[in-house]
Amino acid sequence: MKKTLIIAIFSFISLQLFAQDKYLRSVTETQELSKEVVALFKENKISESFEKLAPYWPLPQNEIESLEEKTIKYLNIIKDRFGKPIGTLKVKDEIIADIAIRETYLVRYENTAIRIIFTYYQNDYGWVINAFKWDDSFTEEFEVKH
């Protein structure tokens, strides 16, 4: 009995280590989540944006918290150096068949922009966040005209 109880407790604890416990049901839901997170980034509500992402992101909670702390630190530096946020822009959608979606956005500041990239993956249960990334390098987003 003790052994079963200990196994049950460890199983429960290990489940709590991972943030992801929900699935997005459609591409429309992935797009809505991305728009919400980008809007929160623009408002510098980073903790709220990570709270929105966590239920759909199969990443350990401590890693999400670490990314959140670093993001808060660096976005405050960006705001101090490059001015206040002035808008958002969806740059593109990329699709791999019906299994993966990548959405790219820019959050515009007075003197620069940051790029936010969401990658969603569809498994047997629905869509999950496969990757979330932001950076200040948006040169790749310029369209090449031939």
C-alpha positions in Angstrom: 0.0 0.0 0.0 2.8 2.4 0.9 4.6 1.7 -2.4 1.4 2.4 -4.4 0.9 5.6 -2.5 4.4 6.7 -3.1 4.2 5.9 -6.9 0.9 7.9 -7.1 2.4 10.9 -5.4 5.5 10.9 -7.7 3.2 10.5 -10.7 1.2 13.5 -9.6 4.3 15.6 -9.0 5.8 14.7 -12.3 2.6 15.7 -14.1 2.8 19.1 -12.4 6.3 19.6 -13.7 5.0 20.1 -17.2 2.9 23.1 -17.9 1.0 21.8 -20.9 -2.4 20.3 -20.1 -4.6 21.6 -22.9 -4.9 21.3 -26.7 -6.0 23.9 -29.2 -8.8 22.4 -31.3 -8.3 24.3 -34.6 -6.1 26.6 -36.6 -8.4 29.4 -35.7 -7.6 28.8 -32.0 -3.9 28.9 -32.7 -4.3 32.2 -34.5 -6.4 33.7 -31.7 -3.8 32.6 -29.1 -1.0 34.1 -31.1 -2.8 37.4 -31.4 -3.6 37.5 -27.7 0.1 36.9 -26.8 1.4 39.5 -29.2 -1.1 42.1 -27.8 0.1 41.3 -24.3 3.8 41.6 -25.4 3.0 45.0 -26.9 1.4 46.1 -23.5 4.5 44.7 -21.7 2.3 42.1 -19.9 4.9 39.4 -20.2 3.7 37.3 -17.2 0.2 37.2 -18.6 1.4 36.2 -22.0 3.4 33.3 -20.6 0.3 32.3 -18.6 -1.7 32.1 -21.9 1.0 30.0 -23.5 1.8 27.5 -20.7 -1.4 25.3 -20.9 -0.5 24.5 -24.5 3.3 24.2 -24.3 4.8 20.8 -23.4 7.7 22.3 -21.6 8.6 21.9 -17.9 7.2 24.7 -15.8 10.6 25.8 -14.5 11.9 26.3 -18.0 8.9 28.4 -18.9 9.4 30.5 -15.8 13.1 31.0 -16.7 12.2 32.1 -20.2 9.6 34.5 -18.7 12.1 36.1 -16.4 14.7 36.6 -19.2 12.0 38.0 -21.5 10.9 40.6 -18.9 14.5 41.7 -18.3 15.3 42.1 -22.0 12.1 43.7 -23.1 12.5 46.3 -20.4 16.0 47.1 -21.9 14.4 47.3 -25.4 11.8 49.7 -24.1 14.4 51.9 -22.4 16.6 52.0 -25.5 14.2 52.0 -28.4 11.1 53.7 -27.0 7.5 52.6 -26.3 5.6 50.0 -28.3 3.5 51.6 -31.1 1.8 48.6 -32.8 1.8 45.1 -34.0 1.9 43.5 -37.4 1.4 39.9 -38.6 4.1 39.2 -41.1 3.3 35.7 -42.3 1.9 32.2 -41.9 3.8 29.1 -42.9 2.3 25.6 -43.1 3.6 22.1 -43.3 0.7 20.0 -44.6 -1.7 19.6 -41.7 0.8 19.0 -39.0 2.6 22.3 -38.4 2.0 26.0 -38.5 4.4 28.9 -38.0 3.1 32.4 -37.4 5.4 35.4 -37.4 4.5 38.8 -35.9 6.4 42.1 -35.3 5.8 44.3 -32.2 6.8 47.7 -33.3 8.6 50.2 -31.0 9.4 53.8 -31.8 12.9 52.9 -33.1 12.9 49.2 -33.8 10.8 46.1 -33.8 10.9 42.6 -32.2 9.9 39.5 -34.0 7.7 36.9 -32.3 7.5 33.4 -33.8 5.0 30.8 -32.8 5.3 27.2 -34.1 2.3 24.9 -33.5 2.3 21.1 -34.0 -0.7 18.9 -34.4 -0.7 15.6 -32.5 -3.5 13.1 -32.0 -5.2 15.3 -29.5 -5.0 18.7 -31.1 -2.5 21.6 -31.5 0.3 22.3 -29.1 3.0 24.9 -29.0 6.1 23.3 -30.4 8.2 26.4 -30.1 7.9 30.1 -29.1 10.6 32.5 -29.8 11.1 36.2 -29.9 14.2 38.2 -31.0 15.2 41.6 -32.4 16.3 40.2 -35.8 13.7 40.7 -38.3 15.9 41.1 -41.4 14.8 37.6 -42.6 11.3 38.9 -43.0 12.1 41.2 -45.9 10.5 39.8 -49.0 13.0 38.8 -51.8 11.7 40.1 -55.2 13.1 38.5 -58.3 
